[in-house]
Amino acid sequence: MQPMRLTERIIMCAREQIADLKMKMEDMSQEFGEMLKETLDKMSEKIEATSNEWEQDAGGGGNVEKKLEELGVAAQ
């Protein structure tokens, strides 16, 4: 059995590094996706809470459009 040549060892090492980096990128991608989901969930909760407050302030929800007009926001 003949020992590996230097270039073959360098290539093998580079391939191992690439595989490790790919795994790290996948992990980071999953973590980022989870962070985005958490952010979306928090934003949705805040929007829901604000919407409920507006409905209570407007006396039942029929006046939400009126409140938007008062604030200068056009409902679309």
N, C-alpha and C positions, 0 to 999 in steps of 0.2 A: 504494500500500500504506500503510495507516494504522498508526501506531505503537500498540503494545499499551497498553492502559490500565493504570493502576497496580494496580487490583484483579486484573486478569488476570495480571500479573507476580507479584503476591503469591501468588496461587493456584498458579501454575506452580512457584514456589520451594517452597511448602509441599508440593506433590506430590513434588517431587524429594527433599525432606528425608524424607518418609514412606517413599519407596522405599529410600533409603539406610538408614534405621532398620530397615526390614523385613529388608534383607540382613544387617545387623549382628545382629539378633535370630536369624536363621536360623543364622548362623555360631556364635553363642554357644550356641545349642541343640545344634548338632552337637558342639561342644567339650565341653559338659556331658555329652552322651550317651557320648562317648568316655571321659571321666573316670569315669562310673558303671561302664562296662564294665571299665575297668582295676581299679577298686575291687572289683568282683564277682570278677574273675579272681584277684586277690590273696587275697580272703577264701576263695575255693574252694580255692586252693592250701594255705592255712593249715589249713582244715578237713580236707582230705585228709591233710596231714602229721600233724595231731593224731590223726586216726582211725587212721592207720597205727601211730603210737606206742602208742595204746591197745591195738590188736590185738596188738602185740609184747609189751607189758606184761602183757596178759591171757592170753598163751600161745596165740594163734591166733584170737581174735575171738569165741569162744563165751562169753567171760566179760565182754563189754562191758556187757551189761545188769547184771551183778553189780557191776561197777565204778561204774556210774551209780547203782545203789541205795546203794552205800557212800558216794557223794558226796551222797546225798539228792535225786537227780534221778530222777523217775519216767519210765521209758521208755514212750512212747505209740505 
